[in-house]
Amino acid sequence: MRTISSAVGVRLYHLDDALEGGAATTLFYGPLGEALAIAAQQPEEVQAGLYIATENDVVAYLDLDE
């Protein structure tokens, strides 16, 4: 992921691969800082399926949290 500020607009979504074909559920659209705070509040099993999408990249939340 490119270096970005906490104010950049992102999409936080959960990718559920348990359903046939998978399903992406958007949890939040807005600043990266808020998206990270919302992601941190989710249960561990949900965090494993969270992704953050910017205009140019998609990264797993847990890869950012390390």
C-alpha positions as a Markdown table, in Angstrom:
| # | Residue | x | y | z |
|---|---|---|---|---|
| 1 | Met | 0.0 | 0.0 | 0.0 |
| 2 | Arg | 1.3 | 3.5 | -0.8 |
| 3 | Thr | 1.9 | 5.9 | 2.0 |
| 4 | Ile | -1.2 | 7.9 | 2.6 |
| 5 | Ser | -2.6 | 10.2 | 5.3 |
| 6 | Ser | -5.2 | 9.2 | 7.8 |
| 7 | Ala | -7.7 | 11.6 | 6.1 |
| 8 | Val | -7.7 | 9.8 | 2.7 |
| 9 | Gly | -11.1 | 8.3 | 1.7 |
| 10 | Val | -11.3 | 4.5 | 1.9 |
| 11 | Arg | -13.8 | 1.7 | 1.8 |
| 12 | Leu | -13.7 | -0.7 | 4.8 |
| 13 | Tyr | -15.4 | -4.0 | 3.9 |
| 14 | His | -15.7 | -7.5 | 5.1 |
| 15 | Leu | -15.2 | -10.4 | 2.6 |
| 16 | Asp | -17.2 | -13.4 | 3.7 |
| 17 | Asp | -15.9 | -16.5 | 1.8 |
| 18 | Ala | -18.3 | -18.8 | 3.7 |
| 19 | Leu | -21.2 | -17.9 | 1.4 |
| 20 | Glu | -21.3 | -19.5 | -2.1 |
| 21 | Gly | -19.1 | -17.3 | -4.3 |
| 22 | Gly | -18.2 | -15.0 | -1.4 |
| 23 | Ala | -19.9 | -11.7 | -0.5 |
| 24 | Ala | -18.4 | -8.3 | 0.3 |
| 25 | Thr | -20.2 | -6.2 | 2.8 |
| 26 | Thr | -19.2 | -2.5 | 3.1 |
| 27 | Leu | -18.9 | -1.4 | 6.7 |
| 28 | Phe | -17.7 | 2.1 | 6.2 |
| 29 | Tyr | -16.8 | 4.8 | 3.6 |
| 30 | Gly | -14.7 | 7.7 | 4.8 |
| 31 | Pro | -11.3 | 8.7 | 6.3 |
| 32 | Leu | -8.7 | 6.0 | 6.8 |
| 33 | Gly | -8.3 | 6.9 | 10.5 |
| 34 | Glu | -12.0 | 6.3 | 11.2 |
| 35 | Ala | -11.9 | 3.0 | 9.2 |
| 36 | Leu | -9.0 | 1.7 | 11.2 |
| 37 | Ala | -10.8 | 2.6 | 14.5 |
| 38 | Ile | -14.0 | 0.8 | 13.3 |
| 39 | Ala | -12.0 | -2.2 | 12.2 |
| 40 | Ala | -10.2 | -2.4 | 15.6 |
| 41 | Gln | -13.6 | -2.6 | 17.3 |
| 42 | Gln | -14.7 | -5.7 | 15.4 |
| 43 | Pro | -14.4 | -9.3 | 16.8 |
| 44 | Glu | -11.2 | -11.2 | 15.8 |
| 45 | Glu | -13.1 | -13.5 | 13.5 |
| 46 | Val | -14.5 | -10.5 | 11.6 |
| 47 | Gln | -11.1 | -8.8 | 11.5 |
| 48 | Ala | -9.7 | -11.7 | 9.6 |
| 49 | Gly | -12.0 | -10.9 | 6.7 |
| 50 | Leu | -11.6 | -7.1 | 6.7 |
| 51 | Tyr | -10.1 | -5.2 | 3.8 |
| 52 | Ile | -9.4 | -1.5 | 3.2 |
| 53 | Ala | -9.6 | -0.2 | -0.3 |
| 54 | Thr | -8.1 | 3.1 | -1.5 |
| 55 | Glu | -8.3 | 4.5 | -4.9 |
| 56 | Asn | -5.3 | 2.5 | -6.0 |
| 57 | Asp | -4.9 | -0.4 | -3.5 |
| 58 | Val | -6.6 | -3.0 | -1.4 |
| 59 | Val | -5.0 | -4.4 | 1.7 |
| 60 | Ala | -6.1 | -6.8 | 4.4 |
| 61 | Tyr | -6.7 | -5.0 | 7.7 |
| 62 | Leu | -4.6 | -7.5 | 9.6 |
| 63 | Asp | -1.6 | -6.8 | 7.4 |
| 64 | Leu | -1.9 | -3.1 | 8.5 |
| 65 | Asp | -2.4 | -4.0 | 12.1 |
| 66 | Glu | 0.9 | -5.9 | 12.5 |
